[in-house]
Amino acid sequence: MDLSNNIIGFEGAQSICEALQTNITLTSLNLTSNGLGDGGAKSIFEALKTNSTLTSLDLSSNKIYDVNSICELFQSNFTLRSLDIGSNLIGDDSAQAICELLKSSSILTSLDLNSNQIGYKTVKSICEILKSNSTLTYLDLGCNKIRDVGSILICEALKLNSTLTSLDLFDNDIGDDGAKSIFESLKTNSALTSLDLTSNNIGSNSVRSICESLKSNSALTNLDLG
């Protein structure tokens, strides 16, 4: 069900919660840009504690700052596989709760954290998790503050991760040093098939690294540097 780009707000979220508690057929729910806020989001997550059919939830662009209710949800919900909380300006401190979730939960296959003011602190935690996580296949960290120093951490994670197939790092102020690190990891990573590095600061100095990695990588099918 797609209810994106409306003005549902907190009151509308309450009605959706009532439906989720009894519905046994809905598998996907898109509530992008509805002004839910922390209160509305918390209600949705509370309802999902007893829902056993929804596998995909999109709450991007809803002014959500508190993510504790998300973590509580996964203590009792074992069906949700895809979660999009992009463009909510969560920040590094709150994002640590998401990292703890990834440590304890092994059911999420898709996670979108784009445009959340995430920096080195969160990237470091996520990369440590990726080294051993065996379920996540899609990760969107676009439009954050990863930069070169974060890219080096991602490089080390990709060398060990064997399940992530799609990684989005667009608009992260990544320069040649960061790009070289990522492409170095692709020489040994055989899982990643899609990599988005658009709108970064990657110049001609990275071309050699790109070419060298592609010589030995047979998995990557989509590379975006535009």
C-alpha positions as CSV (number, residue, x, y, z in Angstrom):
1,M,0.0,0.0,0.0
2,D,1.4,3.4,-1.1
3,L,0.3,6.4,1.0
4,S,3.4,8.5,0.3
5,N,3.4,12.3,0.0
6,N,0.2,13.0,1.9
7,I,-0.6,14.7,5.2
8,I,-1.5,11.7,7.4
9,G,0.2,13.0,10.5
10,F,-0.1,11.6,13.9
11,E,-3.9,11.1,13.9
12,G,-3.8,9.3,10.6
13,A,-1.0,7.1,11.9
14,Q,-3.3,5.9,14.7
15,S,-5.9,4.7,12.2
16,I,-3.2,2.8,10.3
17,C,-2.0,1.2,13.5
18,E,-5.5,-0.2,14.2
19,A,-5.5,-1.8,10.7
20,L,-2.0,-3.2,11.1
21,Q,-3.0,-5.0,14.3
22,T,-5.6,-7.0,12.6
23,N,-4.6,-7.1,8.9
24,I,-3.1,-10.4,7.8
25,T,-2.5,-9.7,4.1
26,L,-0.6,-6.5,3.7
27,T,3.1,-7.0,2.9
28,S,4.3,-3.5,1.9
29,L,3.6,-0.1,3.4
30,N,5.0,3.2,2.0
31,L,4.4,6.3,4.3
32,T,7.1,8.5,2.9
33,S,6.6,12.3,3.5
34,N,3.6,12.2,5.8
35,G,4.7,14.3,8.8
36,L,4.4,11.4,11.2
37,G,7.0,12.6,13.6
38,D,8.4,10.6,16.4
39,G,4.9,10.0,17.9
40,G,3.4,8.7,14.7
41,A,6.4,6.5,13.9
42,K,6.3,5.1,17.4
43,S,2.7,4.1,17.0
44,I,3.4,2.3,13.8
45,F,6.2,0.4,15.3
46,E,4.1,-0.5,18.3
47,A,1.4,-2.0,16.0
48,L,4.0,-4.0,14.1
49,K,5.0,-5.8,17.2
50,T,1.9,-8.1,16.7
51,N,1.8,-7.9,12.9
52,S,3.2,-11.0,11.1
53,T,2.8,-10.2,7.4
54,L,4.4,-6.8,6.7
55,T,7.8,-7.3,5.1
56,S,8.6,-3.8,3.7
57,L,8.2,-0.4,5.5
58,D,9.1,3.0,4.2
59,L,9.1,5.9,6.7
60,S,11.5,8.2,4.9
61,S,11.1,12.0,5.2
62,N,8.9,11.9,8.3
63,K,10.8,14.0,10.8
64,I,11.8,11.0,12.9
65,Y,14.6,11.6,15.3
66,D,14.1,9.0,18.0
67,V,14.8,5.5,16.8
68,N,14.5,3.6,20.1
69,S,11.0,2.3,19.1
70,I,12.5,0.8,16.0
71,C,14.9,-1.3,18.0
72,E,12.2,-2.4,20.4
73,L,10.1,-3.5,17.4
74,F,12.7,-6.1,16.3
75,Q,12.6,-7.8,19.6
76,S,9.2,-9.1,18.8
77,N,8.7,-8.7,15.0
78,F,10.5,-11.4,12.9
79,T,8.9,-10.7,9.5
80,L,10.0,-7.2,8.5
81,R,12.9,-7.5,6.0
82,S,13.1,-4.0,4.4
83,L,13.3,-0.7,6.4
84,D,13.7,2.8,4.9
85,I,14.2,5.6,7.3
86,G,16.1,7.9,5.0
87,S,15.9,11.7,5.2
88,N,15.0,11.8,8.8
89,L,18.1,13.6,10.1
90,I,18.7,11.0,12.8
91,G,22.3,11.8,13.4
92,D,25.2,9.8,14.8
93,D,24.0,9.4,18.4
94,S,20.6,8.0,17.5
95,A,22.0,5.9,14.7
96,Q,24.0,4.0,17.2
97,A,20.7,2.4,18.3
98,I,20.3,1.2,14.7
99,C,23.8,-0.3,14.8
100,E,22.9,-2.2,18.0
101,L,19.8,-3.5,16.2
102,L,21.9,-4.9,13.3
103,K,24.1,-6.6,15.8
104,S,21.2,-8.5,17.5
105,S,18.9,-8.9,14.5
106,S,19.7,-11.1,11.6
107,I,16.5,-10.7,9.6
108,L,16.9,-7.3,7.8
109,T,17.9,-7.6,4.2
110,S,17.5,-4.0,3.1
111,L,18.3,-0.8,5.1
112,D,18.1,2.8,3.9
113,L,19.8,5.4,6.0
114,N,20.4,8.1,3.4
115,S,20.4,11.8,4.4
116,N,20.6,11.3,8.1
117,Q,23.7,13.3,9.0
118,I,25.6,10.1,9.7
119,G,29.4,10.4,10.1
120,Y,32.5,8.5,11.1
121,K,31.1,7.2,14.4
122,T,28.1,5.4,12.8
123,V,30.1,4.3,9.8
124,K,32.6,2.7,12.0
125,S,29.9,0.7,13.9
126,I,28.2,-0.3,10.7
127,C,31.4,-1.5,9.1
128,E,32.2,-3.7,12.1
129,I,28.8,-5.3,11.8
130,L,29.2,-5.8,8.0
131,K,32.3,-7.9,8.6
132,S,30.1,-10.7,10.1
133,N,26.5,-9.9,9.0
134,S,25.1,-12.5,6.7
135,T,21.7,-11.2,5.8
136,L,21.9,-7.6,4.7
137,T,22.0,-7.3,0.9
138,Y,21.1,-3.7,0.3
139,L,22.5,-0.7,2.2
140,D,22.0,3.0,1.4
141,L,24.2,5.5,3.2
142,G,24.0,8.2,0.5
143,C,24.0,11.9,1.3
144,N,25.8,11.6,4.7
145,K,29.2,12.6,5.9
146,I,31.3,9.5,5.3
147,R,34.2,11.2,3.6
148,D,37.6,9.5,2.9
149,V,38.2,8.3,6.5
150,G,34.9,6.5,6.5
151,S,35.5,5.0,3.0
152,I,38.7,3.3,4.4
153,L,36.5,1.6,7.0
154,I,34.0,0.5,4.3
155,C,36.9,-1.0,2.4
156,E,37.9,-3.2,5.2
157,A,34.3,-4.3,5.7
158,L,33.8,-5.2,2.0
159,K,36.9,-7.4,2.1
160,L,35.2,-9.6,4.6
161,N,31.5,-9.3,3.8
162,S,30.1,-11.9,1.4
163,T,26.3,-11.0,1.3
164,L,26.0,-7.3,0.5
165,T,25.1,-6.9,-3.2
166,S,24.1,-3.2,-3.4
167,L,25.8,-0.2,-1.7
168,D,24.9,3.4,-2.2
169,L,27.4,6.1,-1.1
170,F,26.3,9.0,-3.3
171,D,27.1,12.6,-2.1
172,N,29.4,11.7,0.8
173,D,32.4,14.0,0.1
174,I,34.5,11.0,-0.9
175,G,37.7,12.0,-2.6
176,D,40.4,10.0,-4.5
177,D,41.8,8.4,-1.4
178,G,38.5,7.1,-0.3
179,A,37.6,5.9,-3.7
180,K,40.9,4.1,-4.1
181,S,40.3,2.2,-0.8
182,I,36.8,1.1,-1.9
183,F,38.0,-0.1,-5.3
184,E,40.9,-1.9,-3.7
185,S,38.4,-4.0,-1.7
186,L,36.6,-4.9,-4.9
187,K,39.6,-6.9,-6.0
188,T,38.6,-9.5,-3.5
189,N,34.9,-8.9,-2.9
190,S,32.8,-11.2,-5.0
191,A,29.3,-10.3,-3.7
192,L,28.8,-6.6,-4.6
193,T,27.0,-6.2,-7.9
194,S,25.9,-2.5,-7.6
195,L,27.9,0.5,-6.3
196,D,26.8,4.1,-6.5
197,L,29.4,6.8,-5.9
198,T,27.7,9.7,-7.7
199,S,28.2,13.3,-6.6
200,N,31.4,12.8,-4.7
201,N,34.9,14.3,-5.3
202,I,36.4,11.5,-7.3
203,G,38.9,12.7,-9.9
204,S,41.2,11.4,-12.6
205,N,43.6,10.0,-9.9
206,S,41.2,7.2,-9.2
207,V,40.8,6.0,-12.8
208,R,43.8,3.6,-12.5
209,S,42.4,2.1,-9.3
210,I,39.0,1.6,-10.9
211,C,40.5,-0.1,-13.9
212,E,42.7,-2.3,-11.8
213,S,39.9,-3.5,-9.6
214,L,37.6,-4.2,-12.6
215,K,40.3,-6.5,-14.1
216,S,40.0,-8.9,-11.2
217,N,36.3,-8.3,-10.2
218,S,33.7,-10.4,-12.1
219,A,30.7,-9.6,-9.8
220,L,30.1,-5.8,-10.2
221,T,27.6,-5.1,-12.9
222,N,26.5,-1.6,-12.1
223,L,29.0,1.2,-11.2
224,D,27.7,4.8,-11.1
225,L,30.3,7.6,-10.8
226,G,28.2,10.4,-12.4
